[in-house]
Amino acid sequence: MTNRTVEAGTIIYEGGKDIVASLDIVAKGVIRASSDYCTIDLPAGSIIGIGEFPKSEYIFTYEVVEPVSLYSYPYDSEASLVALFKNNAKLLSTLVAGCIRFAHKMQAAVLDTMEFARAEYARVNKALDEYPSLAISAGITPQQFDDVKALAAPDMLDKARGWHRDFVEDLQANEAKFRKEFYSIPSIGLGIGLTVNMYALESRDFMAEVIEYLDSFIAGSRGFLNHFQAIKERDAAAESASKEGSESSGTTDESVSGCLKAIMSFSSPDHELFDRFSLELAKFKKCSDRYGSTDEVRKLRRDMSADFYELYLNVFLKAVNSDWEEIPMGIKLFLLFGFVDEGLAGKENTSKLIAIADSLEPCSDRRVFTVFEWLLLVYGGKIMPSKNEFDLDYPAYLKELRREGSIKEADEKRLLNSDIDRLRFEMKNIFMIGNRVTFGRITTFTPIFDKDNITKPLELSYLNAETINNEINRIRSIDHGAFCRQGVFTMPEAGVNSFFTNDEVLPFVILMPNIGSRASLWQEIDSKKRNTPARMIISIFHTETLEDTMIRLVGEFRWEMCKTEQGVHWNDVTDPSLTAMYCDYLQFYRKNSAISPEVKEKIQISLKNNANNFKKVFVADYYAYIKYESQGALRLNKFARGILFSFCPLSKSVISAFGDNPQYTQLISKREMELKQREKLLTNLVSKIEKSGHSVPDKIKGQIKQLQLG
């Protein structure tokens, strides 16, 4: 034991730095224990260190508030605490009471710190909710901050509110009585039991857990909060600068408030078309039930939609030859979102659309496009038009017209090279049909932006290239071969005649100008070229959960790509493939004696829910596979799981998280053997190329990297 006196203002121990090695009895004076989130005052009779972990860094910083006298004892284990009580039997009641008092204060500090954690979590999530709208308003493309959204809520800390809280409260409330009649009993065991249990039940371990949570949460959200604050300041500055002369709606651009006039002025469409559309729009606005099912209203929507696309073509052809920055805002909104009237859109929504249009930036990897950007590529001949509803691409469509006698050979050649005719073909198919499909309610669809169709705030439903790419990359991190197809590598100069490769070709995603709930795989390849990107379409304002939509979309692509690669053998089980094995499994599940009656009943229900469509059943299973099974939550029967894992294997990083699951043990072992065989083939190939005196091509290096992912 040592005795010392310490002056006020002195830091005895510094939290997170000094190591706990002593128990210090406060004989007189006051010491303040503090962390970043709470403080506790320790008067005479308290013991410094009893709320800490021996041989670990101090949780709290201990600072002298009033000059103190301390008696210090070595502290390296629970045995040290026993020795302290045995050596100070006369002070037993004082020490026990001091420990209980400290535990009571510690408990209050824990609860206060938990409330701070909850408040901090709520503050960050409120900022996350406000951020998309604020970013768009400030002219910034919203980022995703998925890592911040994934931070755990402090709900797991609720265990602090247990029966032990009442126990400590009651001990503290009856301190005077217990010190006289209970703590004064000369029992070392009683003193030790009460003291140790104060921390086993409540404070020491749990305070450390709460602080650890807060430190982690604050560190994880700091970058987002700094970014959010900067955006707030930018938005406030922009709002302040635009107040003078602006209306409450924030839409001062005449091309927006008078969009139809701007369209007429900008593109000079056919007067008959323009007048007809203007009249139809006026009737539509006045209609009490714009989306009703009467013949008159349905005809109005149909006629107005047809004229809308003709008007869009006129505006597009003028915009093609204009600098985007010089195009009036109203025209931009028309091209991007189908905006034609501020009254139909609503002033607040119009302001949001303007902010989104201002923040739009081209996709850096040119994989995600607005419909305007996509039509530009088709019109410029950089991309061939998409297939029509009869699965014919543009050249095949023209050949069919010539075969029918609708056009002559000279017409076919002219139309094939005609920019405007390619554009019309694309608008008639992927734009007009795809726009209606992604909207989700085909019978009531109109291509005009209308606030009546908004079921989710625009800032929350808006999709951009970054959002789409992040979701595709997340799926690829689970199913890394989702967009791979077989290719052939040749290098005759190195003696390599053919080597089969897995070539990844990421899809094109086109954002349809509507507020919709669906997405669709338009085509899995371009024409008959298997090394071309798929074409997927989705609403630019998507009202459903994007994660769920994209998983199902990739599942649909998996199925259709397999059918394309297998050709006529797509359901031939003698040529094993994803589609063939799934069709066999679903067609003959009733006769499979290895499937239990309970599982057969579930398969029957799944088939019924999906209209006995094998593809739809597969997509539903693929969704469960990616969303749940990849997280270790089993949802599939062993037959479906086996087929999926064989043809859509999970990546190594995913497998490592639940590789000991017995349902996957054999599947993983088989997969590892396949990877070793593939690795051997690649090693031999690399060796052969290097021995021939050539460097290894990037394509083969990519195959090696892909193999490492699993």
Helices and strands as residue ranges (DSSP letters): E 2-6, E 11-13, E 22-34, E 39-42, E 47-48, E 61-74, H 78-87, G 89-91, H 92-137, H 146-149, G 154-160, H 163-173, H 175-181, H 188-201, H 203-242, H 254-257, H 259-267, H 271-286, H 295-320, G 324-326, H 329-337, H 342-345, H 347-359, E 368-370, H 371-379, H 394-404, H 409-416, H 419-426, I 427-431, H 432-439, G 442-444, G 451-453, H 458-461, H 465-478, E 484-491, G 492-494, E 496-504, E 508-516, E 519-523, E 535-542, H 546-566, G 567-569, H 578-587, G 589-591, H 597-609, H 614-627, G 629-631, H 638-647, H 652-658, H 662-691, H 698-709
